[in-house]
């Protein structure tokens, strides 16, 4: 009977020891760098294209009322 109790106690201790876990998480410092975005080139090109094709747009607007 004493051996059964000792065996049961050992099994219980091993079960408790096997179910216990520990985790360690280390977090390194995060470096945030500034981001620079320029869209001036796209805006300038768009304006230049509007200026370049403005004479074609005006001619199309003048012809459109005559066609109807």
C-alpha positions as CSV (number, residue, x, y, z in Angstrom):
1,X,0.0,0.0,0.0
2,X,2.9,2.3,0.8
3,X,4.4,1.7,-2.6
4,X,1.1,2.6,-4.3
5,X,0.9,5.9,-2.5
6,X,4.5,6.7,-3.3
7,X,4.0,5.8,-7.0
8,X,0.8,7.9,-7.1
9,X,2.6,10.9,-5.5
10,X,5.5,10.6,-8.0
11,X,3.2,10.4,-10.9
12,X,1.3,13.4,-9.6
13,X,4.5,15.4,-9.2
14,X,5.7,14.5,-12.7
15,X,2.3,15.5,-14.1
16,X,2.4,18.9,-12.4
17,X,6.1,19.4,-13.4
18,X,5.3,18.5,-17.0
19,X,2.4,20.9,-17.3
20,X,4.2,23.9,-16.0
21,X,5.9,26.1,-18.6
22,X,7.7,29.3,-18.6
23,X,8.4,31.6,-21.5
24,X,10.8,34.5,-21.8
25,X,10.3,37.1,-24.5
26,X,12.9,39.7,-25.2
27,X,12.0,42.8,-27.1
28,X,14.7,44.7,-28.9
29,X,14.4,48.5,-29.2
30,X,12.6,49.5,-32.4
31,X,14.2,52.3,-34.5
32,X,11.8,54.5,-36.4
33,X,13.3,56.5,-39.2
34,X,11.5,59.4,-40.9
35,X,10.1,58.8,-44.4
36,X,10.3,61.6,-47.0
37,X,7.9,61.5,-49.9
38,X,7.9,64.1,-52.7
39,X,5.1,64.4,-55.3
40,X,6.2,67.7,-56.8
41,X,7.5,66.1,-59.9
42,X,4.2,64.4,-60.7
43,X,2.2,67.6,-60.1
44,X,4.6,69.6,-62.3
45,X,4.4,67.1,-65.1
46,X,0.6,67.0,-64.9
47,X,0.4,70.8,-65.1
48,X,2.8,70.8,-68.0
49,X,0.7,68.2,-69.8
50,X,-2.4,70.3,-69.2
51,X,-0.7,73.3,-70.7
52,X,0.7,71.3,-73.6
53,X,-2.7,69.8,-74.6
54,X,-4.8,72.9,-73.8
55,X,-4.8,74.0,-77.5
56,X,-6.1,70.6,-78.5
57,X,-8.8,70.7,-75.8
58,X,-9.9,74.2,-76.9
59,X,-10.1,73.1,-80.6
60,X,-12.2,70.1,-79.6
61,X,-14.6,72.3,-77.6
62,X,-15.0,74.7,-80.5
63,X,-15.8,71.9,-82.9
64,X,-18.2,70.1,-80.6
65,X,-21.0,72.6,-80.8
66,X,-20.8,72.7,-84.7
67,X,-21.1,68.9,-84.9
68,X,-24.4,68.8,-83.0
